């Protein structure tokens, strides 16, 4: 008994459709297993700790410092900082050349996977312009915006110049 041309055409079409369907199923199964095993990694996961701001002298600009931890498997980037009760805030870095320190404004700060960024008076900091009058122990709200982790809000405790960070 001979196969009909219609039946042959249907069999060929079914076989042609089966190959991409099986390939998709195998790929999705493999990706699911990879993700379930944890091998796919976790996205950036930042936290902000030990936020402090130097007590300003009158209306002079001052500096704030934070410790940023990234417990995720992906890098992140601090894009901007805002101090809502001050005139402004921007990322900066102190650069010492031939014994003289100058400030350089930064567009962003990289926060590596499983890493920590420790801001300090001798490195990266947050320059606060037109700060409010503050005494030691008072708090300055800060809003940090990250590329991957979004917005993180914290409060910097006002400390006298020369105070060591808490651990």
C-alpha positions in Angstrom: 0.0 0.0 0.0 1.4 3.3 -1.0 1.5 6.4 1.2 -0.5 9.3 -0.1 1.3 12.6 -1.0 -0.8 14.5 1.7 0.3 12.0 4.4 4.0 12.3 3.3 3.7 16.1 3.5 2.2 16.0 7.0 4.9 13.7 8.3 7.7 16.0 6.8 6.0 19.1 8.4 5.7 17.3 11.8 9.4 16.3 11.7 10.5 19.8 10.8 8.5 21.3 13.6 9.7 18.7 16.1 13.4 19.7 15.9 13.0 23.3 17.1 10.5 22.3 19.8 12.9 19.7 21.2 15.8 22.2 21.0 13.8 24.7 23.0 12.7 22.2 25.6 16.3 21.0 26.1 17.6 24.6 26.4 14.9 25.7 28.9 15.5 22.6 31.0 19.3 23.3 31.0 18.8 26.9 32.0 16.3 25.9 34.7 18.8 23.5 36.2 21.6 26.0 36.0 19.5 28.7 37.8 18.2 26.3 40.4 21.8 25.1 41.2 22.8 28.7 42.0 25.3 28.7 39.1 23.5 31.6 37.4 24.6 33.9 40.3 22.8 36.6 42.1 22.5 40.2 40.9 24.3 43.0 42.7 23.0 43.3 46.3 24.3 46.5 47.9 24.0 47.8 51.5 25.1 51.1 52.9 26.7 51.2 56.3 28.5 53.5 58.7 27.2 56.7 57.1 28.8 59.8 58.7 29.2 63.5 57.8 31.7 65.9 59.2 30.2 68.6 61.4 30.3 71.6 59.1 32.1 74.9 60.1 29.4 77.5 59.6 28.2 77.4 56.0 31.4 75.8 54.6 31.0 72.7 52.5 31.7 69.4 54.2 32.1 65.8 53.4 30.2 62.6 54.1 31.5 59.0 54.0 29.8 55.7 53.7 30.8 52.0 53.5 29.1 50.2 50.5 29.0 46.4 50.5 28.0 44.4 47.6 27.1 40.8 48.6 25.8 39.9 45.1 27.6 38.1 42.2 27.3 41.1 39.9 29.1 44.4 39.9 27.2 47.6 40.6 27.9 51.3 40.2 27.0 54.2 42.5 25.7 56.8 40.0 24.7 59.7 42.2 24.1 60.9 45.7 21.6 63.4 47.0 21.4 65.2 50.4 17.8 66.5 50.4 18.3 69.0 53.3 21.6 70.4 51.9 22.3 72.6 48.9 23.7 69.7 46.9 25.8 66.5 47.0 28.3 65.0 44.6 30.8 62.2 44.4 34.4 63.3 44.7 37.9 62.0 45.2 40.9 63.6 47.0 44.0 63.4 44.8 47.4 64.2 46.3 50.0 65.3 43.9 53.4 66.8 44.9 52.1 67.2 48.5 49.0 69.1 47.6 45.5 67.7 47.8 42.9 68.6 45.2 39.3 67.4 44.7 38.2 65.7 41.5 34.5 65.2 40.9 33.5 61.7 39.9 30.7 60.6 37.6 30.3 57.3 39.4 31.9 54.8 41.7 32.3 51.1 40.9 31.1 48.6 43.5 32.6 45.2 42.7 30.8 41.9 43.3 31.6 40.6 46.8 33.4 43.8 47.4 33.4 46.9 49.7 33.9 50.5 48.9 35.2 52.4 51.9 34.8 56.2 51.6 37.3 58.3 53.6 38.8 61.8 53.8 41.8 60.6 51.9 40.0 59.0 49.0 36.4 58.8 47.6 33.8 60.9 49.5 30.5 62.7 49.1 31.0 66.5 49.0 28.0 68.2 50.7 27.5 71.8 49.6 25.5 74.3 51.6 24.9 71.8 54.5 22.4 72.6 57.2 23.7 73.6 60.6 24.5 70.4 62.4 25.9 69.4 65.8 27.6 66.1 66.6 25.0 63.3 66.7 22.5 64.9 64.4 21.6 63.2 61.2 21.8 64.1 57.5 19.6 62.1 55.1 21.4 60.7 52.0 19.9 59.1 48.9 22.3 56.9 46.9 21.3 55.8 43.4 22.9 52.6 42.0 22.8 51.3 38.4 21.6 47.8 39.4 20.4 48.1 43.0 18.3 51.2 42.6 17.8 53.8 45.4 19.2 53.3 48.9 18.3 55.8 51.6 20.4 56.2 54.7 21.2 58.9 57.4 24.7 60.1 58.0 25.5 60.8 61.7 27.3 64.1 62.2 30.7 63.6 63.7 33.6 66.0 64.6 36.5 66.0 62.1 39.1 63.3 62.9 36.5 60.8 64.2 37.2 57.2 63.2 34.5 55.1 61.4 32.6 52.7 63.5 33.2 49.0 63.0 
